[in-house]
């Protein structure tokens, strides 16, 4: 079988690897000038720079953890972001360190009592928007300082205009644990993520072409290959004929600084409304300060409204978009040669482990395993 993989991100690379292992001929095309999609990392000053924002691998699925460890050795990095609200620093996720700084409480019982007191503002009322939902979960103080400004920047809308279901729950821990994730396995690949995709695509049956846009010759590609695995935007594949799905885009400002340590943490979120970016990433801290002395690389991350031609980073999974996606899914069912995969092809916010799981599921379905 001749397979065309559109997109050299993690979904496409996993599928390509598995298809080639089964003796199939695979061509991978990628419109960017490099492989690895949004997990692409690049060595600058002996620092692995995450070119498209912070990516921390985490999973509770031992099978997926073992799978990805075939291609890289992972360090013991633990995601412990810090929130900066107008110069006040708070630990995330919301935990005893956060509540002690916010209210001066020192025991879990005191923290829970304060949270319960603040939640009374919404007592008996059904939350009708994101603001009310957040207050009903955590109270006004934490919402105003650590949720409101960050969320409004992330979505480009007022919290009172966003639906309540966006925040179904907020992580609240009555312990002094700053580990953001609850997953059993977590880390950053030593030497960056790009090597993982390089190894996945390292097979004599796989032919990779970068700087190649599927849409310049879509009909010919569909004619020439037995199967196409498409990891781009599903609505673009169908020429937006049912309308545009919504995406959020991002803009990154990366700079090299002649200091050894800029902010003391890999990720600092800026949760006030006045700061235009949502966070600053200091890349060397993902590998415990590794890199050239007196050099560091930081990236400011600015969420943006997506327009055609912009890079779509994640879907906006509200009820209207999800309903439209279901219509595109029905169209996709009329394309038996095409498998739609990844965040954009399946219009779903996937973490990396979920992307790998989805790719392996598609492999199992394709090859009857």
CORGI-V727710 format. One record per run of one state. SS is the DSSP state (2 for helix, 1 for strand, 0 for the rest). FROM is the first residue (numbers start at 1). LEN is the number of residues. If there is no record, write none. Layout:
SS;FROM;LEN
SS;FROM;LEN
This chain:
0;1;1
1;2;5
0;7;3
2;10;12
0;22;3
1;25;5
0;30;7
2;37;3
0;40;1
1;41;4
0;45;2
1;47;4
0;51;6
1;57;3
0;60;2
2;62;7
0;69;5
1;74;1
0;75;7
1;82;4
0;86;2
1;88;4
0;92;2
1;94;1
0;95;1
2;96;8
0;104;4
2;108;15
0;123;7
2;130;9
0;139;1
2;140;16
0;156;3
2;159;3
0;162;2
2;164;3
0;167;5
1;172;1
0;173;12
1;185;3
0;188;1
1;189;1
0;190;4
2;194;7
0;201;5
1;206;4
0;210;4
2;214;3
0;217;1
2;218;7
0;225;2
1;227;4
0;231;3
2;234;4
0;238;9
1;247;11
0;258;9
1;267;4
0;271;8
1;279;4
2;283;5
0;288;8
1;296;10
0;306;8
1;314;2
0;316;3
2;319;14
0;333;5
1;338;3
0;341;1
2;342;4
0;346;6
2;352;15
0;367;3
